[in-house]
Every structure is written in structure tokens, then in C-alpha cells.
Amino acid sequence: MQVESHVQRASDDWIIHTIMLKDVDVPFVFKRKKRYQSLQGARVNLTYYPSSVAVAGFTMEQMRVVRIKRA
């Protein structure tokens, strides 16, 4: 899968990463203690499972990434 967008933001002592994949409308989210190299335009292999999060009173679907590797 090819990454279209990769955003990193700090939350307490974790860095939350959100990636969007080409032809997929759902965000993929994972956490790390350190910043990650930019994955913009890279091809990656993912292991993930579906989850949902409540934002501003409505439920939004997202994928929780368990394992990510550059292909």
C-alpha cells in the first residue's frame, strides 16, 4: 500500500502517527515513543484492526496499526 499522507503529533510522552493510504478513506493510527521518518509516498506493509473513536459527539472509524514496515 502506498502512503499519501503522514502526520505526527505529540500527546503527553507519546508521538501519535496518522497515515492515509492511497484509495482508502479511513485513517490508520499508531503510537510510538519517538518520531518516525516521514512515510509520505512510501510503500508500506501493515497489520491493523478496525476500531472507532468518538469525536465531537459522533463516531468515526479508524484503523489501529499493530505492525508497520516499509516495503
PDB file of N, H, CA, C and O in Angstrom:
ATOM      1  N   MET A   1       0.842  -1.179   0.000  1.00  0.00           N
ATOM      2  CA  MET A   1       0.000   0.000   0.000  1.00  0.00           C
ATOM      3  C   MET A   1       0.887   1.243   0.000  1.00  0.00           C
ATOM      4  O   MET A   1       1.956   1.252   0.612  1.00  0.00           O
ATOM      5  N   GLN A   2       0.444   2.276  -0.680  1.00  0.00           N
ATOM      6  H   GLN A   2      -0.424   2.269  -1.177  1.00  0.00           H
ATOM      7  CA  GLN A   2       1.238   3.497  -0.771  1.00  0.00           C
ATOM      8  C   GLN A   2       0.653   4.574   0.134  1.00  0.00           C
ATOM      9  O   GLN A   2      -0.560   4.782   0.165  1.00  0.00           O
ATOM     10  N   VAL A   3       1.523   5.252   0.865  1.00  0.00           N
ATOM     11  H   VAL A   3       2.508   5.083   0.840  1.00  0.00           H
ATOM     12  CA  VAL A   3       1.122   6.290   1.816  1.00  0.00           C
ATOM     13  C   VAL A   3       0.935   7.611   1.074  1.00  0.00           C
ATOM     14  O   VAL A   3       1.831   8.061   0.360  1.00  0.00           O
ATOM     15  N   GLU A   4      -0.237   8.232   1.247  1.00  0.00           N
ATOM     16  H   GLU A   4      -0.965   7.867   1.827  1.00  0.00           H
ATOM     17  CA  GLU A   4      -0.491   9.553   0.666  1.00  0.00           C
ATOM     18  C   GLU A   4      -0.129  10.664   1.638  1.00  0.00           C
ATOM     19  O   GLU A   4       0.380  11.708   1.230  1.00  0.00           O
ATOM     20  N   SER A   5      -0.390  10.446   2.922  1.00  0.00           N
ATOM     21  H   SER A   5      -0.804   9.598   3.253  1.00  0.00           H
ATOM     22  CA  SER A   5      -0.172  11.490   3.915  1.00  0.00           C
ATOM     23  C   SER A   5       0.280  10.858   5.224  1.00  0.00           C
ATOM     24  O   SER A   5      -0.222   9.806   5.620  1.00  0.00           O
ATOM     25  N   HIS A   6       1.246  11.515   5.904  1.00  0.00           N
ATOM     26  H   HIS A   6       1.653  12.369   5.582  1.00  0.00           H
ATOM     27  CA  HIS A   6       1.742  11.032   7.192  1.00  0.00           C
ATOM     28  C   HIS A   6       1.882  12.238   8.125  1.00  0.00           C
ATOM     29  O   HIS A   6       2.640  13.167   7.845  1.00  0.00           O
ATOM     30  N   VAL A   7       1.134  12.208   9.247  1.00  0.00           N
ATOM     31  H   VAL A   7       0.519  11.454   9.475  1.00  0.00           H
ATOM     32  CA  VAL A   7       1.147  13.305  10.210  1.00  0.00           C
ATOM     33  C   VAL A   7       1.599  12.761  11.560  1.00  0.00           C
ATOM     34  O   VAL A   7       1.153  11.694  11.982  1.00  0.00           O
ATOM     35  N   GLN A   8       2.496  13.501  12.248  1.00  0.00           N
ATOM     36  H   GLN A   8       2.858  14.368  11.905  1.00  0.00           H
ATOM     37  CA  GLN A   8       2.979  13.126  13.563  1.00  0.00           C
ATOM     38  C   GLN A   8       2.650  14.255  14.534  1.00  0.00           C
ATOM     39  O   GLN A   8       2.912  15.423  14.249  1.00  0.00           O
ATOM     40  N   ARG A   9       2.068  13.897  15.696  1.00  0.00           N
ATOM     41  H   ARG A   9       1.855  12.948  15.927  1.00  0.00           H
ATOM     42  CA  ARG A   9       1.767  14.916  16.690  1.00  0.00           C
ATOM     43  C   ARG A   9       2.039  14.360  18.081  1.00  0.00           C
ATOM     44  O   ARG A   9       1.865  13.167  18.326  1.00  0.00           O
ATOM     45  N   ALA A  10       2.465  15.227  18.982  1.00  0.00           N
ATOM     46  H   ALA A  10       2.606  16.197  18.783  1.00  0.00           H
ATOM     47  CA  ALA A  10       2.799  14.832  20.350  1.00  0.00           C
ATOM     48  C   ALA A  10       1.550  14.802  21.214  1.00  0.00           C
ATOM     49  O   ALA A  10       0.675  15.660  21.100  1.00  0.00           O
ATOM     50  N   SER A  11       1.482  13.799  22.081  1.00  0.00           N
ATOM     51  H   SER A  11       2.193  13.101  22.174  1.00  0.00           H
ATOM     52  CA  SER A  11       0.409  13.677  23.061  1.00  0.00           C
ATOM     53  C   SER A  11       1.042  13.091  24.322  1.00  0.00           C
ATOM     54  O   SER A  11       1.363  11.903  24.367  1.00  0.00           O
ATOM     55  N   ASP A  12       1.221  13.929  25.344  1.00  0.00           N
ATOM     56  H   ASP A  12       0.960  14.894  25.307  1.00  0.00           H
ATOM     57  CA  ASP A  12       1.948  13.548  26.560  1.00  0.00           C
ATOM     58  C   ASP A  12       3.359  13.131  26.164  1.00  0.00           C
ATOM     59  O   ASP A  12       4.074  13.914  25.539  1.00  0.00           O
ATOM     60  N   ASP A  13       3.775  11.912  26.514  1.00  0.00           N
ATOM     61  H   ASP A  13       3.193  11.276  27.021  1.00  0.00           H
ATOM     62  CA  ASP A  13       5.121  11.471  26.147  1.00  0.00           C
ATOM     63  C   ASP A  13       5.111  10.516  24.950  1.00  0.00           C
ATOM     64  O   ASP A  13       6.115   9.854  24.684  1.00  0.00           O
ATOM     65  N   TRP A  14       3.985  10.438  24.222  1.00  0.00           N
ATOM     66  H   TRP A  14       3.171  10.976  24.438  1.00  0.00           H
ATOM     67  CA  TRP A  14       3.845   9.609  23.032  1.00  0.00           C
ATOM     68  C   TRP A  14       3.779  10.487  21.789  1.00  0.00           C
ATOM     69  O   TRP A  14       3.365  11.643  21.862  1.00  0.00           O
ATOM     70  N   ILE A  15       4.182   9.945  20.669  1.00  0.00           N
ATOM     71  H   ILE A  15       4.519   9.006  20.610  1.00  0.00           H
ATOM     72  CA  ILE A  15       4.000  10.581  19.364  1.00  0.00           C
ATOM     73  C   ILE A  15       2.927   9.766  18.642  1.00  0.00           C
ATOM     74  O   ILE A  15       3.096   8.565  18.432  1.00  0.00           O
ATOM     75  N   ILE A  16       1.828  10.411  18.263  1.00  0.00           N
ATOM     76  H   ILE A  16       1.691  11.387  18.434  1.00  0.00           H
ATOM     77  CA  ILE A  16       0.734   9.740  17.565  1.00  0.00           C
ATOM     78  C   ILE A  16       0.901   9.979  16.070  1.00  0.00           C
ATOM     79  O   ILE A  16       0.999  11.121  15.620  1.00  0.00           O
ATOM     80  N   HIS A  17       0.930   8.903  15.314  1.00  0.00           N
ATOM     81  H   HIS A  17       0.850   7.976  15.679  1.00  0.00           H
ATOM     82  CA  HIS A  17       1.121   8.960  13.874  1.00  0.00           C
ATOM     83  C   HIS A  17      -0.192   8.612  13.190  1.00  0.00           C
ATOM     84  O   HIS A  17      -0.853   7.642  13.563  1.00  0.00           O
ATOM     85  N   THR A  18      -0.567   9.392  12.200  1.00  0.00           N
ATOM     86  H   THR A  18      -0.030  10.179  11.897  1.00  0.00           H
ATOM     87  CA  THR A  18      -1.758   9.120  11.400  1.00  0.00           C
ATOM     88  C   THR A  18      -1.333   9.083   9.945  1.00  0.00           C
ATOM     89  O   THR A  18      -0.724  10.027   9.442  1.00  0.00           O
ATOM     90  N   ILE A  19      -1.657   7.986   9.269  1.00  0.00           N
ATOM     91  H   ILE A  19      -2.153   7.219   9.677  1.00  0.00           H
ATOM     92  CA  ILE A  19      -1.330   7.886   7.853  1.00  0.00           C
ATOM     93  C   ILE A  19      -2.610   7.620   7.061  1.00  0.00           C
ATOM     94  O   ILE A  19      -3.530   6.949   7.527  1.00  0.00           O
ATOM     95  N   MET A  20      -2.633   8.163   5.863  1.00  0.00           N
ATOM     96  H   MET A  20      -1.885   8.708   5.484  1.00  0.00           H
ATOM     97  CA  MET A  20      -3.717   7.919   4.912  1.00  0.00           C
ATOM     98  C   MET A  20      -3.100   7.178   3.735  1.00  0.00           C
ATOM     99  O   MET A  20      -2.049   7.562   3.222  1.00  0.00           O
ATOM    100  N   LEU A  21      -3.770   6.110   3.317  1.00  0.00           N
ATOM    101  H   LEU A  21      -4.624   5.798   3.733  1.00  0.00           H
ATOM    102  CA  LEU A  21      -3.279   5.295   2.212  1.00  0.00           C
ATOM    103  C   LEU A  21      -4.029   5.610   0.929  1.00  0.00           C
ATOM    104  O   LEU A  21      -5.176   6.056   0.957  1.00  0.00           O
ATOM    105  N   LYS A  22      -3.374   5.373  -0.183  1.00  0.00           N
ATOM    106  H   LYS A  22      -2.442   5.011  -0.206  1.00  0.00           H
ATOM    107  CA  LYS A  22      -3.969   5.633  -1.491  1.00  0.00           C
ATOM    108  C   LYS A  22      -5.198   4.744  -1.680  1.00  0.00           C
ATOM    109  O   LYS A  22      -5.146   3.545  -1.407  1.00  0.00           O
ATOM    110  N   ASP A  23      -6.294   5.327  -2.145  1.00  0.00           N
ATOM    111  H   ASP A  23      -6.336   6.301  -2.367  1.00  0.00           H
ATOM    112  CA  ASP A  23      -7.566   4.643  -2.420  1.00  0.00           C
ATOM    113  C   ASP A  23      -8.259   4.094  -1.178  1.00  0.00           C
ATOM    114  O   ASP A  23      -9.133   3.235  -1.297  1.00  0.00           O
ATOM    115  N   VAL A  24      -7.886   4.574   0.023  1.00  0.00           N
ATOM    116  H   VAL A  24      -7.176   5.271   0.120  1.00  0.00           H
ATOM    117  CA  VAL A  24      -8.544   4.169   1.270  1.00  0.00           C
ATOM    118  C   VAL A  24      -8.973   5.445   1.991  1.00  0.00           C
ATOM    119  O   VAL A  24      -8.169   6.364   2.147  1.00  0.00           O
ATOM    120  N   ASP A  25     -10.244   5.512   2.438  1.00  0.00           N
ATOM    121  H   ASP A  25     -10.897   4.765   2.312  1.00  0.00           H
ATOM    122  CA  ASP A  25     -10.781   6.718   3.062  1.00  0.00           C
ATOM    123  C   ASP A  25     -10.713   6.712   4.584  1.00  0.00           C
ATOM    124  O   ASP A  25     -11.211   7.643   5.217  1.00  0.00           O
ATOM    125  N   VAL A  26     -10.117   5.698   5.182  1.00  0.00           N
ATOM    126  H   VAL A  26      -9.713   4.942   4.668  1.00  0.00           H
ATOM    127  CA  VAL A  26     -10.066   5.577   6.636  1.00  0.00           C
ATOM    128  C   VAL A  26      -8.636   5.841   7.111  1.00  0.00           C
ATOM    129  O   VAL A  26      -7.693   5.319   6.516  1.00  0.00           O
ATOM    130  N   PRO A  27      -8.449   6.650   8.183  1.00  0.00           N
ATOM    131  CA  PRO A  27      -7.099   6.899   8.701  1.00  0.00           C
ATOM    132  C   PRO A  27      -6.550   5.677   9.448  1.00  0.00           C
ATOM    133  O   PRO A  27      -7.302   4.939  10.084  1.00  0.00           O
ATOM    134  N   PHE A  28      -5.254   5.478   9.365  1.00  0.00           N
ATOM    135  H   PHE A  28      -4.643   6.077   8.849  1.00  0.00           H
ATOM    136  CA  PHE A  28      -4.554   4.425  10.082  1.00  0.00           C
ATOM    137  C   PHE A  28      -3.715   5.109  11.157  1.00  0.00           C
ATOM    138  O   PHE A  28      -2.960   6.035  10.858  1.00  0.00           O
ATOM    139  N   VAL A  29      -3.842   4.658  12.412  1.00  0.00           N
ATOM    140  H   VAL A  29      -4.455   3.906  12.655  1.00  0.00           H
ATOM    141  CA  VAL A  29      -3.234   5.349  13.549  1.00  0.00           C
ATOM    142  C   VAL A  29      -2.342   4.391  14.336  1.00  0.00           C
ATOM    143  O   VAL A  29      -2.696   3.233  14.556  1.00  0.00           O
ATOM    144  N   PHE A  30      -1.167   4.899  14.761  1.00  0.00           N
ATOM    145  H   PHE A  30      -0.880   5.840  14.582  1.00  0.00           H
ATOM    146  CA  PHE A  30      -0.314   4.141  15.673  1.00  0.00           C
ATOM    147  C   PHE A  30       0.472   5.107  16.545  1.00  0.00           C
ATOM    148  O   PHE A  30       0.614   6.282  16.207  1.00  0.00           O
ATOM    149  N   LYS A  31       0.995   4.600  17.694  1.00  0.00           N
ATOM    150  H   LYS A  31       0.880   3.645  17.968  1.00  0.00           H
ATOM    151  CA  LYS A  31       1.751   5.410  18.634  1.00  0.00           C
ATOM    152  C   LYS A  31       3.166   4.874  18.762  1.00  0.00           C
ATOM    153  O   LYS A  31       3.406   3.670  18.669  1.00  0.00           O
ATOM    154  N   ARG A  32       4.102   5.798  18.978  1.00  0.00           N
ATOM    155  H   ARG A  32       3.908   6.776  19.053  1.00  0.00           H
ATOM    156  CA  ARG A  32       5.499   5.443  19.262  1.00  0.00           C
ATOM    157  C   ARG A  32       6.045   6.432  20.273  1.00  0.00           C
ATOM    158  O   ARG A  32       5.495   7.521  20.433  1.00  0.00           O
ATOM    159  N   LYS A  33       7.105   6.071  20.948  1.00  0.00           N
ATOM    160  H   LYS A  33       7.552   5.186  20.818  1.00  0.00           H
ATOM    161  CA  LYS A  33       7.748   6.974  21.901  1.00  0.00           C
ATOM    162  C   LYS A  33       8.589   8.033  21.178  1.00  0.00           C
ATOM    163  O   LYS A  33       8.753   9.144  21.682  1.00  0.00           O
ATOM    164  N   LYS A  34       9.118   7.693  20.004  1.00  0.00           N
ATOM    165  H   LYS A  34       8.984   6.791  19.594  1.00  0.00           H
ATOM    166  CA  LYS A  34       9.965   8.613  19.239  1.00  0.00           C
ATOM    167  C   LYS A  34       9.300   8.964  17.920  1.00  0.00           C
ATOM    168  O   LYS A  34       8.389   8.273  17.464  1.00  0.00           O
ATOM    169  N   ARG A  35       9.775  10.058  17.309  1.00  0.00           N
ATOM    170  H   ARG A  35      10.515  10.619  17.680  1.00  0.00           H
ATOM    171  CA  ARG A  35       9.296  10.431  15.980  1.00  0.00           C
ATOM    172  C   ARG A  35       9.770   9.387  14.981  1.00  0.00           C
ATOM    173  O   ARG A  35      10.795   8.738  15.189  1.00  0.00           O
ATOM    174  N   TYR A  36       9.020   9.230  13.897  1.00  0.00           N
ATOM    175  H   TYR A  36       8.187   9.757  13.728  1.00  0.00           H
ATOM    176  CA  TYR A  36       9.310   8.251  12.860  1.00  0.00           C
ATOM    177  C   TYR A  36       9.719   8.997  11.604  1.00  0.00           C
ATOM    178  O   TYR A  36       9.309  10.141  11.404  1.00  0.00           O
ATOM    179  N   GLN A  37      10.511   8.375  10.764  1.00  0.00           N
ATOM    180  H   GLN A  37      10.844   7.446  10.927  1.00  0.00           H
ATOM    181  CA  GLN A  37      10.867   9.003   9.499  1.00  0.00           C
ATOM    182  C   GLN A  37       9.606   9.218   8.675  1.00  0.00           C
ATOM    183  O   GLN A  37       8.632   8.482   8.830  1.00  0.00           O
ATOM    184  N   SER A  38       9.615  10.200   7.817  1.00  0.00           N
ATOM    185  H   SER A  38      10.407  10.798   7.691  1.00  0.00           H
ATOM    186  CA  SER A  38       8.434  10.505   7.015  1.00  0.00           C
ATOM    187  C   SER A  38       8.117   9.341   6.076  1.00  0.00           C
ATOM    188  O   SER A  38       8.997   8.823   5.389  1.00  0.00           O
ATOM    189  N   LEU A  39       6.858   8.946   6.059  1.00  0.00           N
ATOM    190  H   LEU A  39       6.143   9.367   6.617  1.00  0.00           H
ATOM    191  CA  LEU A  39       6.412   7.853   5.202  1.00  0.00           C
ATOM    192  C   LEU A  39       5.668   8.361   3.972  1.00  0.00           C
ATOM    193  O   LEU A  39       5.110   7.566   3.215  1.00  0.00           O
ATOM    194  N   GLN A  40       5.656   9.662   3.768  1.00  0.00           N
ATOM    195  H   GLN A  40       6.109  10.307   4.383  1.00  0.00           H
ATOM    196  CA  GLN A  40       4.957  10.267   2.628  1.00  0.00           C
ATOM    197  C   GLN A  40       5.478   9.669   1.323  1.00  0.00           C
ATOM    198  O   GLN A  40       6.668   9.771   1.027  1.00  0.00           O
ATOM    199  N   GLY A  41       4.598   9.048   0.544  1.00  0.00           N
ATOM    200  H   GLY A  41       3.631   8.965   0.785  1.00  0.00           H
ATOM    201  CA  GLY A  41       4.959   8.472  -0.747  1.00  0.00           C
ATOM    202  C   GLY A  41       5.576   7.094  -0.682  1.00  0.00           C
ATOM    203  O   GLY A  41       5.818   6.485  -1.724  1.00  0.00           O
ATOM    204  N   ALA A  42       5.841   6.580   0.512  1.00  0.00           N
ATOM    205  H   ALA A  42       5.645   7.074   1.359  1.00  0.00           H
ATOM    206  CA  ALA A  42       6.480   5.271   0.660  1.00  0.00           C
ATOM    207  C   ALA A  42       5.458   4.143   0.532  1.00  0.00           C
ATOM    208  O   ALA A  42       4.262   4.338   0.750  1.00  0.00           O
ATOM    209  N   ARG A  43       5.952   2.975   0.178  1.00  0.00           N
ATOM    210  H   ARG A  43       6.923   2.817   0.001  1.00  0.00           H
ATOM    211  CA  ARG A  43       5.101   1.780   0.170  1.00  0.00           C
ATOM    212  C   ARG A  43       5.336   1.069   1.502  1.00  0.00           C
ATOM    213  O   ARG A  43       6.478   0.911   1.932  1.00  0.00           O
ATOM    214  N   VAL A  44       4.250   0.640   2.154  1.00  0.00           N
ATOM    215  H   VAL A  44       3.322   0.769   1.805  1.00  0.00           H
ATOM    216  CA  VAL A  44       4.351   0.011   3.469  1.00  0.00           C
ATOM    217  C   VAL A  44       3.508  -1.264   3.517  1.00  0.00           C
ATOM    218  O   VAL A  44       2.550  -1.428   2.762  1.00  0.00           O
ATOM    219  N   ASN A  45       3.890  -2.151   4.419  1.00  0.00           N
ATOM    220  H   ASN A  45       4.668  -2.018   5.033  1.00  0.00           H
ATOM    221  CA  ASN A  45       3.107  -3.331   4.765  1.00  0.00           C
ATOM    222  C   ASN A  45       2.555  -3.082   6.159  1.00  0.00           C
ATOM    223  O   ASN A  45       3.299  -2.697   7.062  1.00  0.00           O
ATOM    224  N   LEU A  46       1.254  -3.299   6.341  1.00  0.00           N
ATOM    225  H   LEU A  46       0.650  -3.611   5.607  1.00  0.00           H
ATOM    226  CA  LEU A  46       0.597  -3.008   7.617  1.00  0.00           C
ATOM    227  C   LEU A  46      -0.130  -4.231   8.147  1.00  0.00           C
ATOM    228  O   LEU A  46      -0.659  -5.044   7.388  1.00  0.00           O
ATOM    229  N   THR A  47      -0.141  -4.340   9.464  1.00  0.00           N
ATOM    230  H   THR A  47       0.288  -3.680  10.080  1.00  0.00           H
ATOM    231  CA  THR A  47      -1.039  -5.241  10.164  1.00  0.00           C
ATOM    232  C   THR A  47      -1.889  -4.340  11.036  1.00  0.00           C
ATOM    233  O   THR A  47      -1.349  -3.564  11.824  1.00  0.00           O
ATOM    234  N   TYR A  48      -3.215  -4.424  10.915  1.00  0.00           N
ATOM    235  H   TYR A  48      -3.653  -5.055  10.275  1.00  0.00           H
ATOM    236  CA  TYR A  48      -4.101  -3.488  11.603  1.00  0.00           C
ATOM    237  C   TYR A  48      -5.423  -4.154  11.933  1.00  0.00           C
ATOM    238  O   TYR A  48      -5.726  -5.240  11.439  1.00  0.00           O
ATOM    239  N   TYR A  49      -6.203  -3.496  12.772  1.00  0.00           N
ATOM    240  H   TYR A  49      -5.957  -2.615  13.174  1.00  0.00           H
ATOM    241  CA  TYR A  49      -7.558  -3.945  13.053  1.00  0.00           C
ATOM    242  C   TYR A  49      -8.463  -2.729  13.146  1.00  0.00           C
ATOM    243  O   TYR A  49      -8.002  -1.650  13.520  1.00  0.00           O
ATOM    244  N   PRO A  50      -9.746  -2.878  12.811  1.00  0.00           N
ATOM    245  CA  PRO A  50     -10.666  -1.734  12.832  1.00  0.00           C
ATOM    246  C   PRO A  50     -11.048  -1.345  14.255  1.00  0.00           C
ATOM    247  O   PRO A  50     -11.150  -2.195  15.139  1.00  0.00           O
ATOM    248  N   SER A  51     -11.256  -0.057  14.460  1.00  0.00           N
ATOM    249  H   SER A  51     -11.172   0.634  13.742  1.00  0.00           H
ATOM    250  CA  SER A  51     -11.750   0.462  15.735  1.00  0.00           C
ATOM    251  C   SER A  51     -12.536   1.720  15.426  1.00  0.00           C
ATOM    252  O   SER A  51     -12.608   2.159  14.279  1.00  0.00           O
ATOM    253  N   SER A  52     -13.122   2.290  16.458  1.00  0.00           N
ATOM    254  H   SER A  52     -13.064   1.933  17.390  1.00  0.00           H
ATOM    255  CA  SER A  52     -13.855   3.540  16.264  1.00  0.00           C
ATOM    256  C   SER A  52     -13.542   4.470  17.422  1.00  0.00           C
ATOM    257  O   SER A  52     -13.184   4.024  18.512  1.00  0.00           O
ATOM    258  N   VAL A  53     -13.680   5.765  17.177  1.00  0.00           N
ATOM    259  H   VAL A  53     -13.971   6.127  16.291  1.00  0.00           H
ATOM    260  CA  VAL A  53     -13.393   6.779  18.183  1.00  0.00           C
ATOM    261  C   VAL A  53     -14.509   7.819  18.115  1.00  0.00           C
ATOM    262  O   VAL A  53     -15.000   8.147  17.035  1.00  0.00           O
ATOM    263  N   ALA A  54     -14.903   8.332  19.279  1.00  0.00           N
ATOM    264  H   ALA A  54     -14.504   8.066  20.156  1.00  0.00           H
ATOM    265  CA  ALA A  54     -15.945   9.358  19.331  1.00  0.00           C
ATOM    266  C   ALA A  54     -15.288  10.731  19.277  1.00  0.00           C
ATOM    267  O   ALA A  54     -14.457  11.064  20.122  1.00  0.00           O
ATOM    268  N   VAL A  55     -15.665  11.528  18.275  1.00  0.00           N
ATOM    269  H   VAL A  55     -16.340  11.258  17.588  1.00  0.00           H
ATOM    270  CA  VAL A  55     -15.126  12.876  18.097  1.00  0.00           C
ATOM    271  C   VAL A  55     -16.290  13.836  17.962  1.00  0.00           C
ATOM    272  O   VAL A  55     -17.109  13.705  17.053  1.00  0.00           O
ATOM    273  N   ALA A  56     -16.363  14.804  18.868  1.00  0.00           N
ATOM    274  H   ALA A  56     -15.698  14.910  19.606  1.00  0.00           H
ATOM    275  CA  ALA A  56     -17.393  15.847  18.833  1.00  0.00           C
ATOM    276  C   ALA A  56     -18.810  15.259  18.764  1.00  0.00           C
ATOM    277  O   ALA A  56     -19.680  15.791  18.074  1.00  0.00           O
ATOM    278  N   GLY A  57     -19.021  14.170  19.480  1.00  0.00           N
ATOM    279  H   GLY A  57     -18.314  13.738  20.040  1.00  0.00           H
ATOM    280  CA  GLY A  57     -20.359  13.619  19.563  1.00  0.00           C
ATOM    281  C   GLY A  57     -20.739  12.613  18.493  1.00  0.00           C
ATOM    282  O   GLY A  57     -21.842  12.069  18.544  1.00  0.00           O
ATOM    283  N   PHE A  58     -19.877  12.345  17.531  1.00  0.00           N
ATOM    284  H   PHE A  58     -18.981  12.787  17.489  1.00  0.00           H
ATOM    285  CA  PHE A  58     -20.201  11.318  16.545  1.00  0.00           C
ATOM    286  C   PHE A  58     -19.057  10.313  16.448  1.00  0.00           C
ATOM    287  O   PHE A  58     -17.909  10.629  16.760  1.00  0.00           O
ATOM    288  N   THR A  59     -19.381   9.121  16.019  1.00  0.00           N
ATOM    289  H   THR A  59     -20.314   8.864  15.766  1.00  0.00           H
ATOM    290  CA  THR A  59     -18.406   8.034  15.952  1.00  0.00           C
ATOM    291  C   THR A  59     -17.712   8.030  14.598  1.00  0.00           C
ATOM    292  O   THR A  59     -18.351   8.131  13.551  1.00  0.00           O
ATOM    293  N   MET A  60     -16.385   7.911  14.644  1.00  0.00           N
ATOM    294  H   MET A  60     -15.865   7.828  15.495  1.00  0.00           H
ATOM    295  CA  MET A  60     -15.576   7.909  13.428  1.00  0.00           C
ATOM    296  C   MET A  60     -14.765   6.613  13.380  1.00  0.00           C
ATOM    297  O   MET A  60     -14.183   6.200  14.384  1.00  0.00           O
ATOM    298  N   GLU A  61     -14.732   5.988  12.232  1.00  0.00           N
ATOM    299  H   GLU A  61     -15.204   6.323  11.417  1.00  0.00           H
ATOM    300  CA  GLU A  61     -13.980   4.758  12.071  1.00  0.00           C
ATOM    301  C   GLU A  61     -12.505   5.065  11.821  1.00  0.00           C
ATOM    302  O   GLU A  61     -12.174   6.021  11.119  1.00  0.00           O
ATOM    303  N   GLN A  62     -11.617   4.246  12.403  1.00  0.00           N
ATOM    304  H   GLN A  62     -11.886   3.469  12.974  1.00  0.00           H
ATOM    305  CA  GLN A  62     -10.190   4.346  12.138  1.00  0.00           C
ATOM    306  C   GLN A  62      -9.578   2.965  12.280  1.00  0.00           C
ATOM    307  O   GLN A  62     -10.179   2.074  12.879  1.00  0.00           O
ATOM    308  N   MET A  63      -8.403   2.787  11.741  1.00  0.00           N
ATOM    309  H   MET A  63      -7.914   3.512  11.255  1.00  0.00           H
ATOM    310  CA  MET A  63      -7.704   1.508  11.819  1.00  0.00           C
ATOM    311  C   MET A  63      -6.530   1.655  12.774  1.00  0.00           C
ATOM    312  O   MET A  63      -5.728   2.578  12.628  1.00  0.00           O
ATOM    313  N   ARG A  64      -6.417   0.767  13.741  1.00  0.00           N
ATOM    314  H   ARG A  64      -7.068   0.017  13.859  1.00  0.00           H
ATOM    315  CA  ARG A  64      -5.303   0.761  14.694  1.00  0.00           C
ATOM    316  C   ARG A  64      -4.196  -0.116  14.120  1.00  0.00           C
ATOM    317  O   ARG A  64      -4.406  -1.305  13.880  1.00  0.00           O
ATOM    318  N   VAL A  65      -3.028   0.460  13.901  1.00  0.00           N
ATOM    319  H   VAL A  65      -2.857   1.426  14.097  1.00  0.00           H
ATOM    320  CA  VAL A  65      -1.907  -0.267  13.310  1.00  0.00           C
ATOM    321  C   VAL A  65      -1.151  -1.009  14.419  1.00  0.00           C
ATOM    322  O   VAL A  65      -0.772  -0.419  15.431  1.00  0.00           O
ATOM    323  N   VAL A  66      -0.943  -2.299  14.212  1.00  0.00           N
ATOM    324  H   VAL A  66      -1.251  -2.778  13.391  1.00  0.00           H
ATOM    325  CA  VAL A  66      -0.212  -3.127  15.155  1.00  0.00           C
ATOM    326  C   VAL A  66       1.241  -3.270  14.701  1.00  0.00           C
ATOM    327  O   VAL A  66       2.153  -3.309  15.526  1.00  0.00           O
ATOM    328  N   ARG A  67       1.450  -3.348  13.394  1.00  0.00           N
ATOM    329  H   ARG A  67       0.709  -3.316  12.723  1.00  0.00           H
ATOM    330  CA  ARG A  67       2.792  -3.502  12.841  1.00  0.00           C
ATOM    331  C   ARG A  67       2.875  -2.745  11.533  1.00  0.00           C
ATOM    332  O   ARG A  67       1.978  -2.841  10.696  1.00  0.00           O
ATOM    333  N   ILE A  68       3.958  -1.987  11.354  1.00  0.00           N
ATOM    334  H   ILE A  68       4.686  -1.909  12.035  1.00  0.00           H
ATOM    335  CA  ILE A  68       4.177  -1.265  10.107  1.00  0.00           C
ATOM    336  C   ILE A  68       5.622  -1.462   9.684  1.00  0.00           C
ATOM    337  O   ILE A  68       6.539  -1.384  10.501  1.00  0.00           O
ATOM    338  N   LYS A  69       5.811  -1.718   8.394  1.00  0.00           N
ATOM    339  H   LYS A  69       5.066  -1.781   7.731  1.00  0.00           H
ATOM    340  CA  LYS A  69       7.152  -1.915   7.826  1.00  0.00           C
ATOM    341  C   LYS A  69       7.196  -1.321   6.438  1.00  0.00           C
ATOM    342  O   LYS A  69       6.249  -1.458   5.664  1.00  0.00           O
ATOM    343  N   ARG A  70       8.292  -0.664   6.122  1.00  0.00           N
ATOM    344  H   ARG A  70       9.062  -0.553   6.750  1.00  0.00           H
ATOM    345  CA  ARG A  70       8.480  -0.167   4.745  1.00  0.00           C
ATOM    346  C   ARG A  70       8.686  -1.339   3.821  1.00  0.00           C
ATOM    347  O   ARG A  70       9.401  -2.285   4.153  1.00  0.00           O
ATOM    348  N   ALA A  71       8.061  -1.280   2.658  1.00  0.00           N
ATOM    349  H   ALA A  71       7.481  -0.512   2.389  1.00  0.00           H
ATOM    350  CA  ALA A  71       8.191  -2.380   1.687  1.00  0.00           C
ATOM    351  C   ALA A  71       9.340  -2.114   0.735  1.00  0.00           C
ATOM    352  O   ALA A  71       9.606  -2.925  -0.152  1.00  0.00           O
TER     353      ALA A  71
END
